[in-house]
């Protein structure tokens, strides 16, 4: 794993010590002697993680962190406070400023490297999602993908062997999140896989069960892989923490639990989970928009071009039939000319709906462009395809297209051309034959199905 780490400390010896430890693990290290220099570095170049001293002249670490988190260009950079302060109030203040974690001087090597690697992994995932979301904005999908809704109340699963501990933790978190508490780790695993949680808190107080096994299982399941895990351990359990962070545990708390720190860390993880969920949703929407025709909801030509070749290759490998139907709305230009493009759009949407009512589950229906549509029918020979095409033609013709809630009624027909897959066919050749058959149907008087000659 490689990443660019910024070390911020006004004491040169501290900087050199951290720099040496990080360089030994092949990280790229930048250094700054004060908060102003750190902000300038972050403004000039990308940084993957910041190790930030708290006690510095001019601008302390809390203010530096607040400024970093308030700037959209740097708010996503994980910040670890490195400090001699070890009071709960100091940790809570740092977490409220946006810090992702604390390390107490003198810094333990194993804890340092495990925390750095864990946060870098998290940032890599977030960066990938942010990049894809930015790509969507770049290609003009920002309005379709806009997600300005505020953070919602979180849903927390607490896995804790003791009822008294469940009650104490629940008392702190119930005002800000919906809580589900369970004492059986395996039952909790099934619960986490079945329901949507924003955070899982695992209290390592089981007498006959290794809580890290549950953490590992949560990370191995697709449904729970991205849910933050907050592990609660005894003071001094550093070896357990190192193993936990390597397994993918997101954060940890030491007992006895300080209520304000518990709430601050929990809310931080819930907000991060909800943010990443929105980014993943926008990525899914981006993919859908990239391959879907926005007007009709059918697949678009880009999707057709990429999938028809695959379907033809499968047909050839399995020696199975495949037929393409190309259809065109008859005299569609006169609809636009007489009634306007808004009415034309309504006709296209209704036409697509009628196509969907006819196609089978394995068929691929696409808008080819304008008023032309393509239906790819795997495992379908010419005779069967003719029957489907005729059923589609009749579905289009049999009922008028009602526009504006029935204020306008239009009689619409369609011409259809068929071409069946032949050995050695290319997608271009197959589509060309279907197009030729379509135009033969047009020349023959429209509102009919014509199959291309073999």
C-alpha positions in Angstrom: 0.0 0.0 0.0 1.3 3.4 -0.9 0.0 6.9 0.0 1.1 10.4 0.6 1.1 11.3 4.3 1.5 14.9 5.6 3.1 15.1 9.0 2.4 18.4 10.8 4.4 19.2 14.0 6.4 22.3 15.2 9.0 20.1 16.9 11.6 18.8 14.3 12.5 15.7 16.3 8.8 14.6 16.3 8.6 15.2 12.6 11.7 13.2 11.9 10.6 10.3 14.0 7.2 9.9 12.3 8.8 10.5 8.9 11.3 7.7 9.5 8.6 5.2 10.5 6.4 6.0 7.5 9.3 5.9 5.0 10.2 2.5 6.3 6.7 1.4 5.2 7.2 3.0 1.8 4.8 5.9 2.2 5.5 9.2 0.5 5.9 11.7 3.3 5.4 15.5 3.3 6.2 17.6 6.3 5.0 21.0 7.7 6.1 22.9 10.8 2.8 24.7 11.4 -0.8 24.8 10.5 -0.5 27.5 7.9 2.1 25.5 6.0 -0.1 22.4 6.2 -3.1 24.2 4.8 -0.9 25.6 1.9 0.4 22.1 1.1 -3.1 20.6 1.0 -4.2 23.4 -1.2 -1.4 22.8 -3.7 -1.3 19.0 -4.0 -3.2 15.8 -3.2 -2.7 14.3 0.3 -4.1 11.0 1.4 -3.8 11.4 5.2 -2.7 14.0 7.7 -0.9 13.3 11.0 -1.6 16.5 12.9 0.0 17.7 16.1 -2.5 19.5 18.4 -0.2 21.9 20.4 1.3 24.3 17.8 2.0 28.0 17.9 -0.1 30.4 15.8 -2.8 27.9 14.9 -3.4 24.8 17.0 -4.4 21.4 15.5 -8.1 21.8 16.3 -8.3 25.0 14.2 -6.3 23.4 11.4 -8.6 20.4 11.3 -11.7 22.6 11.3 -10.4 24.6 8.3 -9.5 21.4 6.4 -13.0 19.9 7.0 -14.7 23.2 6.1 -13.0 23.3 2.7 -14.7 21.0 0.1 -11.3 20.4 -1.6 -9.8 18.9 1.6 -12.8 17.8 3.7 -12.4 14.2 2.5 -8.8 13.9 3.8 -8.5 11.7 6.9 -7.0 13.6 9.9 -5.3 11.8 12.8 -4.5 14.0 15.8 -1.1 13.2 17.4 -1.0 14.7 20.8 0.3 14.3 24.4 -3.2 15.3 25.6 -5.2 12.3 26.7 -8.3 13.7 28.3 -11.7 12.6 26.9 -12.7 16.2 26.5 -9.7 16.8 24.2 -10.6 13.7 22.0 -14.2 14.9 21.8 -13.2 18.4 20.8 -11.0 16.9 18.0 -13.7 14.6 16.8 -16.2 17.5 16.7 -13.6 19.4 14.7 -13.6 16.5 12.2 -10.6 14.4 13.2 -10.9 10.8 12.3 -8.8 9.5 15.1 -6.3 10.2 17.9 -2.8 8.9 18.6 -1.2 9.7 22.0 2.5 10.5 22.3 4.7 8.5 22.5 3.2 6.9 19.4 3.1 3.1 19.3 4.5 1.8 16.1 2.0 -1.0 15.5 -1.0 1.2 16.3 0.4 4.0 14.1 0.8 1.8 11.1 -2.4 -0.1 11.5 -4.4 3.2 11.9 -2.7 4.8 8.9 -3.3 1.8 6.6 -6.9 1.5 7.7 -7.7 5.1 7.0 -5.8 5.0 3.7 -7.9 2.0 2.6 -11.1 3.9 3.5 -9.9 7.0 1.6 -9.1 4.9 -1.5 -12.7 3.6 -1.6 -14.1 7.1 -1.1 -11.8 8.6 -3.7 -12.9 6.0 -6.3 -16.5 6.8 -5.6 -15.9 10.5 -5.7 -14.0 10.2 -9.0 -16.9 8.4 -10.6 -19.4 10.9 -9.3 -17.3 13.7 -10.6 -17.2 12.0 -14.0 -21.0 12.0 -14.0 -21.0 15.7 -13.3 -18.4 16.3 -16.1 -20.6 14.6 -18.7 -23.6 16.6 -17.7 -25.5 14.2 -15.3 -25.2 16.4 -12.2 -28.8 17.3 -12.2 -30.0 13.8 -12.6 -27.7 12.6 -9.8 -28.3 15.5 -7.4 -28.6 14.3 -3.8 -29.0 17.3 -1.5 -31.0 15.5 1.2 -29.6 16.0 4.7 -28.1 13.1 6.7 -30.8 10.8 8.1 -31.0 9.3 11.6 -28.6 6.4 11.8 -29.4 2.7 12.4 -27.0 1.0 14.8 -26.5 -2.7 15.5 -24.9 -3.2 19.0 -23.4 -6.6 19.6 -22.7 -6.9 23.3 -22.8 -9.9 25.7 -24.0 -8.0 28.7 -27.4 -6.5 29.2 -26.0 -3.8 31.5 -23.5 -2.7 28.9 -26.2 -2.7 26.2 -28.3 -0.4 28.4 -25.4 2.1 29.0 -24.5 2.3 25.4 -28.1 2.5 24.3 -28.8 5.3 26.7 -26.1 7.4 25.0 -27.0 6.6 21.4 -30.8 6.2 21.3 -31.4 10.0 21.1 -29.4 10.2 17.9 -29.9 6.8 16.2 -32.2 3.8 16.1 -30.7 1.0 18.1 -30.8 -2.8 17.8 -29.0 -4.6 20.6 -28.1 -8.4 20.4 -26.0 -10.7 22.7 -25.6 -13.5 20.2 -22.9 -12.8 17.6 -24.1 -15.3 15.0 -27.6 -14.0 15.3 -26.3 -10.5 14.9 -24.4 -11.5 11.7 -27.7 -12.7 10.2 -29.5 -9.5 11.4 -26.8 -7.3 9.8 -27.1 -9.2 6.5 -30.9 -8.8 6.5 -31.4 -5.2 7.6 -29.7 -1.9 6.6 -27.4 -0.6 9.3 -25.2 2.5 9.2 -22.9 1.3 12.0 -22.2 -1.9 13.9 -20.7 -1.6 17.4 -19.0 -4.8 18.6 -18.2 -4.9 22.4 -15.3 -7.3 23.0 -16.7 -8.6 26.3 -17.6 -12.2 25.3 -16.2 -15.0 27.5 -16.3 -17.8 25.0 -16.3 -16.1 21.6 -13.7 -14.2 19.7 -15.3 -10.9 18.6 -12.7 -10.6 15.7 -14.4 -13.6 14.1 -17.6 -11.6 13.8 -15.7 -8.6 12.4 -14.1 -10.9 9.8 -17.4 -12.4 8.9 -19.0 -9.0 8.5 -16.2 -7.9 6.1 -16.5 -11.1 4.1 -20.2 -10.7 3.3 -21.3 -8.6 0.4 -24.3 -7.1 2.2 -22.2 -6.0 5.2 -18.8 -5.3 3.7 -19.1 -1.5 3.7 -20.8 -1.0 7.1 -18.5 0.7 9.5 -17.5 -1.4 12.6 -16.7 0.3 15.9 -14.9 -2.1 18.3 -14.9 -1.6 22.0 -11.9 -3.1 23.9 -10.2 -3.0 27.2 -7.3 -0.5 27.9 -4.0 -1.9 26.7 -5.5 -4.4 24.2 -3.1 -3.1 21.5 -2.5 -6.5 19.8 -6.3 -7.0 19.4 -6.6 -3.5 17.9 -3.9 -4.1 15.4 -5.5 -7.4 14.3 -8.9 -5.7 14.2 -7.8 -2.8 12.1 -6.0 -5.2 9.7 -9.3 -7.1 9.4 -11.1 -3.9 8.3 -12.5 -2.6 11.6 -13.2 1.1 11.1 -12.7 2.6 14.5 -12.4 1.6 18.2 -13.1 2.8 21.7 -11.3 1.9 25.0 -13.2 1.0 28.1 -14.4 2.7 30.3 -16.4 4.4 27.5 -16.7 8.1 27.6 -20.3 9.0 26.5 -19.4 12.1 24.5 -16.6 10.3 22.6 -18.9 7.3 21.9 -21.5 9.7 20.4 -19.0 11.7 18.4 -17.3 8.6 16.9 -20.6 7.0 16.2 -22.0 10.0 14.4 -18.8 10.4 12.4 -19.0 6.8 11.1 -22.8 7.2 10.4 -22.2 10.3 8.4 -19.4 8.7 6.4 -21.5 5.6 5.7 -24.4 7.7 4.5 -22.1 9.9 2.3 -20.6 6.8 0.7 -24.0 5.3 0.2 -25.1 8.3 -1.7 -21.9 8.2 -3.8 -22.5 4.5 -4.6 -26.1 5.3 -5.5 -25.0 8.1 -7.8 -22.5 5.7 -9.5 -25.4 3.2 -10.0 -27.5 6.0 -11.5 -24.6 7.1 -13.7 -24.3 3.6 -15.1 -28.1 3.4 -15.7 -28.2 6.8 -17.4 -25.2 5.9 -19.6 -27.0 2.9 -21.0 -30.7 4.0 -20.8 -32.7 6.2 -23.1 -33.9 9.0 -21.0 -37.2 9.5 -22.9 -38.5 5.9 -23.2 -36.7 4.1 -20.4 -35.5 1.4 -22.9 -31.8 0.6 -23.3 -30.0 3.0 -25.7 -27.9 2.5 -28.8 -24.7 2.4 -26.7 -26.0 -0.6 -24.8 -27.2 -2.3 -28.0 -23.8 -1.9 -29.7 -22.0 -3.5 -26.7 -24.4 -6.3 -26.1 -25.5 -7.5 -29.5 -22.0 -8.8 -30.3 -22.0 -10.8 -27.0 -25.5 -12.2 -27.8 -24.3 -13.2 -31.3 -21.2 -14.8 -30.0 -23.2 -16.9 -27.5 -25.6 -17.9 -30.3 -22.6 -19.0 -32.5 -21.0 -21.0 -29.6 -24.2 -22.8 -28.7 -25.4 -23.2 -32.2 -28.6 -21.4 -31.3 -30.9 -19.1 -33.2 -31.0 -15.3 -32.8 -33.2 -12.8 -34.7 -33.2 -9.0 -34.8 -36.4 -7.0 -35.3 -36.0 -3.3 -36.3 -39.2 -1.3 -36.1 -40.1 2.3 -37.1 -43.1 4.4 -36.3 -45.0 5.1 -39.6 -45.3 8.7 -40.6 -43.9 9.9 -37.2 -42.7 13.2 -38.8 -46.3 14.2 -39.5 -47.1 13.7 -35.7 -44.4 16.1 -34.8 -45.4 18.6 -37.6 -49.1 18.5 -36.7 -49.1 18.3 -33.0 -45.6 19.4 -31.8 -42.6 17.6 -30.3 -44.2 17.2 -26.9 -46.9 15.0 -28.4 -44.3 13.2 -30.4 -42.4 12.4 -27.2 -45.6 11.1 -25.6 -46.1 8.8 -28.6 -42.5 7.5 -28.3 -43.0 6.8 -24.6 -46.3 4.9 -25.3 -44.6 3.0 -28.2 -41.9 1.9 -25.8 -44.4 0.8 -23.2 -46.2 -1.4 -25.8 -42.9 -2.9 -26.9 -42.2 -3.8 -23.2 -45.6 -5.5 -23.1 -44.7 -7.8 -25.9 -41.0 -8.7 -25.3 -40.0 -11.7 -23.2 -37.6 -11.7 -20.3 -34.5 -12.7 -22.4 -35.2 -10.2 -25.2 -33.3 -7.0 -25.5 -35.4 -3.9 -26.4 -33.6 -0.7 -27.3 -34.3 2.7 -28.8 -32.0 2.9 -31.8 -32.6 6.6 -32.5 -35.4 8.9 -33.3 -38.5 6.8 -33.9 -36.5 3.6 -34.6 -36.4 0.7 -32.1 -34.6 -2.6 -32.1 -35.6 -5.9 -30.5 -32.9 -8.6 -30.2 -34.4 -12.0 -29.6 -32.0 -14.8 -28.5 -32.9 -18.4 -29.0 -35.6 -17.3 -31.6 -35.7 -18.5 -35.2 -37.2 -16.6 -38.0 -40.6 -18.2 -37.8 -41.0 -17.5 -34.0 -39.7 -14.0 -34.5 -42.3 -13.3 -37.2 -45.0 -14.3 -34.7 -43.6 -11.9 -32.1 -43.2 -9.1 -34.5 -46.7 -9.5 -35.8 -48.0 -9.5 -32.2 -46.1 -6.2 -31.7 -47.4 -4.7 -34.9 -51.0 -5.6 -33.8 -50.4 -4.2 -30.3 -49.4 -0.9 -31.9 -52.3 -0.7 -34.3 -55.1 -2.1 -32.2 -55.5 0.7 -29.7 -55.2 4.4 -30.3 -52.5 6.3 -28.5 -54.2 8.5 -25.9 -52.3 11.8 -25.3 -52.7 14.3 -22.5 -55.1 12.0 -20.5 -57.2 11.2 -23.5 -57.5 14.8 -24.8 -55.9 13.7 -28.1 -56.3 10.2 -29.7 -53.9 9.2 -32.5 -53.9 6.1 -34.7 -50.3 4.8 -34.9 -48.9 2.0 -36.9 -45.4 0.6 -37.3 -43.3 -1.2 -39.9 -41.0 -4.0 -38.9 -38.0 -5.7 -40.5 -36.5 -9.0 -39.4 -33.1 -10.6 -39.9 -31.9 -13.9 -38.5 -28.4 -14.7 -37.4 -26.3 -16.5 -40.0 -22.9 -18.2 -39.5 -20.2 -15.6 -40.0 -22.5 -12.7 -39.4 -21.2 -9.4 -37.9 -23.4 -7.1 -35.8 -23.2 -4.6 -38.6 -24.2 -7.1 -41.2 -27.1 -8.4 -39.2 -28.4 -4.9 -38.4 -28.1 -3.9 -42.0 -30.2 -6.8 -43.2 -32.9 -6.0 -40.6 -32.8 -2.3 -41.7 -33.2 -3.3 -45.4 -36.2 -5.5 -44.5 -37.7 -2.6 -42.5 -37.5 -0.3 -45.5 -38.9 -3.0 -47.7 -41.9 -3.0 -45.4 -42.1 0.8 -45.8 -42.0 0.5 -49.6 -44.7 -2.2 -49.5 -47.2 0.2 -47.8 -46.2 0.3 -44.1 -47.9 -1.4 -41.1 -46.4 -4.8 -41.9 -43.6 -7.2 -41.1 -41.0 -8.2 -43.6 -38.3 -10.8 -43.1 -34.9 -10.4 -44.8 -34.0 -13.1 -47.3 -31.5 -15.7 -45.9 
